[in-house]
Amino acid sequence: MSPLTRLSGQKHFFLKRHLSSSTASSKLHDIYCFKPPPSLSPEKPQTPNNNNNNKKKQKPEYRPPSSLETNKKPLRSDLPFDFRFSYTESSPDVRPIGLREPKYSPFGPGRLDRIWTGVCAPAVDLKVKSVDDGVGEEGLDLEEKRTVMREKIQGKPLTKAEGKILVDKCQRNKTKKQINLGRDGLTHNMLNDIHNHWKHDEAVRVKCMGVPTVDMKNVCTQLEDKTFGKIIHRHCGLLVLYRGRNYHPRNRPVIPLMLWKPHEPVYPRLIKTTIDGLSIEETKEMRKRGLAVPALTKLSRNGYYGSLVPMVRDAFLVSELVRIDCQGLDRSDSKKIGCKLRDLVPCILVTFDKEQIVVWRGKDYKPPEDEDEQFFADRQPFDDPQSDMDCIKEKLSSDETRFQQE
C-alpha cells in the first residue's frame, strides 16, 4: 500500500469518528448533511400503535378492602336476641356504671341495622341514646320467638341409637374438629364457627376451658338458646352439640361478624374498703386471717372449674373463710371467678391479694336449697333419665294390660 493511500484512509477514519461523536447542534451536521439514527435522536419516535394505546382505559390501582367503607346497605339479621360480644360472661341484668370510651359499633360503621349501646346491639328497633335506656316491653316476645324457631329446627327428637352414633363420631379418636370455648366464653363470632361446622357434620364437639366452666349450666343454656341446637352429650367440659333434624345449611341464620373486640364497660368495684356489717379493724383482721387459711384448692390455667362452687359450699359448713390459690392465672380471670362465686355460692368477697381468692360465708349463712337444680353431674350422657323412667312406666303398664287380657 502506498503512503498516499494510507494517509487518505487515516483522514477518512478520523473524519468518520469525528462526525459520529458530534452533537445535533454541531455545524458539521449542516455542512455534511449528517442525519443521526433514530436511536440517537432526542425526540421519541412515534409508533403507529401509539394512538391505539391512548384509547385503552388504564387499569385502576389496587386498593385493599377497608372496614370503613359504607357504600353497601346495612346488614339485617332476624335473630331474636341482643348481639353481645360474650353471651356467657355478660348478663343483661348487670348494668355498668359507665363506658371507658365513646360508643362505637364493633361490627363497623353502617354495617348493621342495629344500634350499639356500648354493651350490646338490641334486637328491638329502638333509638337507644345511652346505656341506661332500656329496650322496652317489646323484648319480652323474643323468648317465645326463639322457642318457636328452635322447635321448628329440631323436629322429632333423636332416638337412643341415633344419639349414640353421633356422639361416637365426635370422639377424639374419630375426628380432630372441635370448637374451643375459652376465657371469653360463648362469643358472638363463635356462633358463625358453629354453623360452619354444621355444614359438613350433624354434630360438633365443643371444649370448654377456664372461667366459663365455673357455671356450666349457663354455658349449656346459652349454647342451646343462641344456636338453636341441642346438647346430646356432656362430660366435664366436653360437649356434643346437635344441629337438629330440619336444619339445612342454606337456611342458616344471618350472623354479622364483629370486626374487633369492644372495650369492656366500667362496673362497680368487687372489693369494698369495709365489708358490710364490719368495722375497718375487723375487715383488716379478716383479710389477714383469710390469707393464712389453708388453701381449699389450686386452680390450673385453662382448667375445668365445674366442681368449684360445690367445694366452696361444702367448705363453708366447716369454716367461715375459704381461700383459693390462683397462682399462674391472670388477675382478670381471678376477678371473674370471684364474681361468679359471689353470685352462685353465694358469699362475700374479702380480697384478691397475693393471687388468692378469699371469700367469707357471712354471719347468717344457710346452704342453698336448690343446689341440685343449679348444678348437675360432671357426666351427662345422651339418654335423659326422666325420659327413660317414662319409657319404663309405659312398658310396665303395657305389660300389665297384656297380662290381664291373656
C-alpha positions in Angstrom: 0.0 0.0 0.0 1.4 3.4 -0.9 1.9 6.1 1.7 -0.6 8.4 -0.1 -3.4 5.8 0.1 -2.6 5.1 3.8 -2.8 8.8 4.6 -6.1 9.3 2.9 -7.5 6.2 4.7 -6.5 7.7 8.1 -8.1 11.0 7.3 -11.3 9.2 6.3 -11.4 7.2 9.5 -10.7 10.4 11.6 -13.4 12.3 9.9 -15.9 9.5 10.3 -15.1 9.2 14.1 -15.4 12.9 14.5 -18.8 13.0 12.8 -20.2 10.2 14.9 -19.2 12.0 18.2 -20.6 15.3 17.1 -24.0 16.5 18.6 -27.1 17.7 16.8 -26.2 21.3 17.3 -22.8 20.9 15.6 -22.0 22.8 12.3 -20.8 19.6 10.7 -24.4 18.4 10.6 -25.4 21.3 8.3 -22.2 21.1 6.2 -22.1 17.3 5.5 -26.0 16.8 5.8 -25.4 14.2 8.6 -28.6 12.6 9.9 -28.3 10.7 13.1 -30.0 7.3 13.5 -33.4 7.2 15.4 -31.7 5.7 18.4 -29.6 8.9 18.9 -32.4 11.3 18.2 -33.6 13.3 21.3 -37.2 13.1 20.2 -39.2 9.9 20.8 -40.3 8.3 17.6 -44.0 8.0 17.1 -45.1 4.5 16.6 -48.3 3.7 14.7 -49.8 1.8 17.7 -49.4 4.8 20.0 -52.8 6.3 19.3 -54.5 2.9 20.0 -52.8 2.7 23.4 -54.2 6.0 24.4 -57.7 4.9 23.7 -57.5 1.9 26.1 -58.6 2.5 29.7 -55.8 2.2 32.2 -56.3 -0.4 34.9 -57.0 1.2 38.3 -54.5 0.8 41.0 -55.1 -1.9 43.6 -56.9 -0.8 46.7 -57.1 -3.1 49.7 -60.5 -3.6 51.2 -61.3 -1.3 54.2 -63.8 -1.9 57.0 -64.7 1.8 57.0 -66.4 1.7 53.6 -70.1 2.4 54.0 -71.2 2.1 50.3 -73.1 -1.2 51.0 -76.5 -1.3 52.6 -76.5 -2.2 56.3 -76.9 -5.9 57.0 -80.2 -7.1 58.5 -80.3 -10.1 60.8 -83.6 -11.6 62.1 -82.0 -13.4 65.1 -84.4 -12.8 68.1 -81.8 -11.9 70.7 -79.5 -9.0 71.5 -76.0 -9.2 70.0 -73.3 -9.2 72.7 -69.6 -9.9 72.5 -69.9 -12.7 75.0 -73.2 -14.3 76.0 -71.9 -16.3 79.0 -69.6 -13.7 80.5 -72.1 -10.8 80.3 -75.5 -10.5 81.8 -78.3 -8.1 80.8 -79.3 -7.8 84.5 -75.9 -6.3 85.4 -75.8 -2.6 84.4 -72.4 -0.9 84.0 -71.8 2.5 85.7 -70.1 4.0 82.6 -68.1 3.4 79.4 -64.3 3.6 79.0 -64.5 5.1 75.5 -67.2 6.6 73.3 -69.7 4.2 71.9 -68.8 2.7 68.5 -70.1 -0.5 66.8 -67.7 -3.4 66.7 -69.5 -4.5 63.5 -68.1 -1.5 61.7 -69.8 1.9 60.9 -73.0 1.5 58.9 -72.7 -2.3 58.5 -75.6 -3.4 60.8 -79.1 -2.1 61.1 -78.9 -2.3 64.9 -77.7 0.4 67.3 -74.7 -0.4 69.5 -75.4 0.8 73.1 -71.8 0.3 74.3 -72.8 -3.1 75.8 -75.0 -4.8 73.2 -76.9 -4.3 69.9 -80.6 -4.7 70.9 -82.9 -6.8 68.7 -85.7 -4.4 69.3 -85.5 -1.5 66.8 -85.2 1.4 69.3 -83.1 4.6 69.1 -81.1 4.0 72.3 -79.3 7.2 73.3 -77.4 5.9 76.4 -76.5 2.8 78.3 -79.2 3.4 81.0 -82.0 3.3 78.5 -83.9 0.0 78.4 -85.2 -2.0 75.4 -88.8 -1.7 76.4 -91.5 -4.3 76.8 -91.3 -5.5 73.2 -88.2 -7.6 74.1 -90.5 -10.0 76.1 -91.7 -11.6 72.8 -88.2 -12.5 71.7 -88.0 -15.6 74.0 -91.2 -17.0 72.6 -89.9 -16.4 69.0 -86.6 -18.2 69.9 -88.6 -21.2 71.3 -90.7 -21.5 68.1 -87.6 -21.3 65.8 -85.7 -23.9 67.9 -88.6 -26.4 67.9 -89.0 -26.0 64.2 -85.3 -26.7 63.5 -85.0 -29.6 66.0 -88.0 -31.5 64.8 -88.5 -35.0 66.0 -86.2 -36.0 68.9 -83.3 -38.3 68.3 -83.6 -42.0 69.2 -81.1 -43.5 71.6 -79.3 -45.3 68.8 -79.0 -42.1 66.6 -77.7 -40.1 69.5 -75.1 -42.8 70.3 -73.9 -42.8 66.7 -73.5 -39.0 66.6 -71.6 -39.0 70.0 -69.3 -41.7 68.8 -68.5 -39.7 65.6 -67.4 -36.7 67.7 -64.9 -38.6 69.9 -61.3 -37.6 69.8 -60.1 -40.8 68.1 -62.6 -40.2 65.2 -62.2 -36.5 64.5 -60.0 -33.6 65.4 -62.6 -30.9 64.6 -63.7 -29.0 67.7 -64.5 -25.5 68.9 -62.6 -24.2 71.9 -64.6 -22.1 74.3 -62.1 -20.1 76.4 -62.0 -17.3 78.9 -64.3 -15.0 76.9 -67.0 -17.7 76.9 -69.5 -18.1 74.1 -68.6 -15.1 71.8 -70.8 -13.8 69.0 -68.4 -14.8 66.2 -68.3 -18.3 67.7 -71.9 -18.7 66.5 -70.7 -18.4 62.9 -68.0 -21.0 63.6 -70.6 -23.5 64.9 -72.8 -23.1 61.8 -69.7 -23.5 59.6 -69.1 -26.9 61.3 -72.7 -27.8 60.8 -72.3 -27.5 57.0 -70.5 -30.9 57.0 -71.4 -32.6 60.2 -74.7 -33.0 62.1 -72.9 -32.5 65.5 -69.9 -30.6 66.6 -67.6 -31.1 69.7 -67.2 -28.0 71.9 -64.4 -27.9 74.5 -64.9 -25.5 77.4 -62.0 -24.3 79.4 -61.2 -21.7 82.0 -63.6 -19.2 83.7 -66.9 -20.1 81.9 -66.7 -23.7 83.3 -67.5 -22.4 86.8 -71.1 -22.2 85.7 -71.5 -25.0 83.1 -75.3 -24.8 83.3 -75.2 -21.3 82.0 -72.8 -22.3 79.1 -75.2 -25.2 78.0 -78.2 -22.9 78.3 -76.7 -20.2 76.2 -75.3 -22.6 73.6 -78.8 -24.1 73.0 -80.5 -20.7 73.2 -78.3 -18.9 70.7 -77.5 -21.7 68.2 -81.0 -23.3 68.3 -79.2 -26.7 68.7 -79.3 -29.3 71.4 -76.6 -30.7 73.6 -76.8 -34.5 73.4 -73.7 -35.4 75.5 -71.6 -33.8 78.2 -68.6 -35.0 80.1 -66.9 -32.3 82.2 -66.0 -29.5 79.8 -66.6 -31.6 76.6 -70.0 -31.0 74.9 -71.6 -32.5 71.8 -73.9 -30.0 70.1 -76.5 -31.4 67.6 -77.9 -29.1 64.9 -81.4 -30.6 64.5 -83.3 -32.8 62.1 -84.8 -29.9 60.0 -81.5 -27.9 59.8 -80.3 -27.0 56.4 -77.0 -25.1 55.7 -78.7 -22.9 53.0 -81.3 -21.7 55.5 -78.8 -20.8 58.2 -79.4 -17.5 60.0 -77.5 -14.4 59.0 -74.8 -13.7 61.6 -72.9 -10.5 61.1 -69.3 -10.8 62.3 -67.7 -8.4 64.8 -64.6 -6.9 63.3 -63.0 -6.1 66.6 -63.5 -6.6 70.3 -65.3 -3.8 72.1 -64.0 -2.2 75.2 -65.4 -3.5 78.5 -67.6 -1.0 80.3 -66.9 0.2 83.9 -68.6 -1.9 86.6 -68.7 -1.3 90.4 -65.8 -2.5 92.4 -65.9 -6.0 93.7 -63.8 -5.4 96.9 -65.0 -2.7 99.1 -63.0 -0.8 101.7 -65.0 -2.2 104.5 -67.2 -5.3 104.4 -70.9 -4.7 105.1 -71.6 -5.1 108.8 -67.9 -5.0 109.9 -65.7 -2.2 111.0 -62.3 -1.2 109.4 -60.3 -3.1 112.1 -62.5 -6.2 111.7 -62.1 -6.1 107.9 -58.3 -5.9 108.1 -58.2 -8.7 110.6 -60.4 -10.9 108.4 -58.2 -10.4 105.4 -55.1 -11.4 107.4 -56.8 -14.5 108.6 -58.2 -15.3 105.2 -54.7 -15.3 103.6 -53.4 -17.6 106.4 -56.2 -20.2 106.0 -55.1 -23.4 104.2 -56.0 -23.3 100.5 -59.1 -25.2 99.5 -57.7 -26.0 96.0 -55.3 -24.6 93.4 -56.7 -23.7 90.1 -54.7 -24.5 87.0 -54.6 -22.3 83.9 -57.4 -23.0 81.4 -58.6 -25.9 83.6 -62.1 -27.2 84.4 -63.7 -25.5 87.4 -67.1 -27.1 87.3 -66.8 -28.6 90.9 -65.5 -25.3 92.4 -68.9 -24.0 93.7 -69.9 -27.3 95.4 -66.5 -27.4 97.0 -66.8 -23.9 98.5 -70.3 -24.7 99.7 -69.1 -27.8 101.5 -66.2 -25.9 103.0 -68.5 -23.3 104.4 -70.1 -26.0 106.6 -66.8 -26.2 108.5 -65.1 -22.9 108.1 -66.3 -19.3 107.6 -63.3 -18.3 105.4 -62.2 -20.1 102.3 -59.0 -19.4 100.3 -58.5 -20.5 96.7 -55.0 -20.5 95.2 -54.9 -18.7 91.8 -51.2 -18.5 91.2 -50.5 -18.5 87.4 -53.9 -17.2 86.5 -54.5 -13.7 85.0 -55.8 -11.2 87.5 -58.8 -10.6 85.3 -59.7 -14.3 85.4 -59.4 -14.4 89.2 -61.8 -11.5 89.4 -64.3 -13.1 87.1 -64.1 -16.4 89.1 -64.7 -14.4 92.3 -67.6 -12.6 90.8 -69.2 -16.0 89.8 -68.6 -17.4 93.3 -70.2 -14.4 94.9 -73.4 -14.9 92.8 -73.5 -18.7 92.8 -72.5 -19.8 96.3 -73.4 -17.1 97.5 -70.7 -15.5 99.5 -68.9 -12.2 100.3 -65.5 -11.4 98.6 -62.8 -10.5 101.0 -59.6 -9.9 99.0 -57.7 -10.8 95.8 -54.2 -10.1 97.1 -51.2 -12.3 96.5 -53.0 -14.1 93.7 -55.5 -15.6 96.1 -59.3 -15.5 96.3 -60.6 -15.2 99.9 -64.4 -15.5 100.4 -66.5 -15.2 103.6 -69.7 -17.0 104.1 -71.3 -14.2 106.1 -72.9 -14.0 109.6 -76.1 -15.8 108.8 -75.1 -18.4 106.3 -77.6 -21.0 105.1 -76.8 -23.6 102.4 -79.0 -23.0 99.3 -81.9 -25.4 99.0 -81.9 -25.5 95.2 -78.3 -26.8 94.8 -79.4 -29.8 92.8 -81.3 -27.6 90.3 -78.4 -25.2 89.7 -75.7 -27.8 89.0 -75.7 -31.3 87.5 -73.2 -34.1 87.5 -69.9 -33.9 85.6 -71.1 -36.6 83.2 -74.4 -36.2 81.4 -75.0 -38.9 78.7 -77.3 -38.6 75.8 -80.1 -40.6 77.5 -82.3 -38.5 79.7 -83.1 -40.3 83.0 -86.6 -38.7 83.1 -87.5 -40.0 79.6 -86.1 -43.4 80.5 -88.3 -43.6 83.6 -91.3 -42.6 81.4 -90.4 -45.4 78.9 -90.1 -47.9 81.7 -93.5 -46.9 83.2 -95.2 -47.1 79.8 -93.6 -50.6 79.2 -94.8 -51.8 82.6 -98.3 -50.5 82.1 -98.5 -52.2 78.6 -97.2 -55.4 80.1 -99.9 -55.3 82.8 -102.7 -54.7 80.3 -101.4 -57.5 78.1 -101.2 -59.9 81.1 -104.8 -59.0 82.1 -106.0 -59.6 78.6 -104.3 -63.0 78.5 
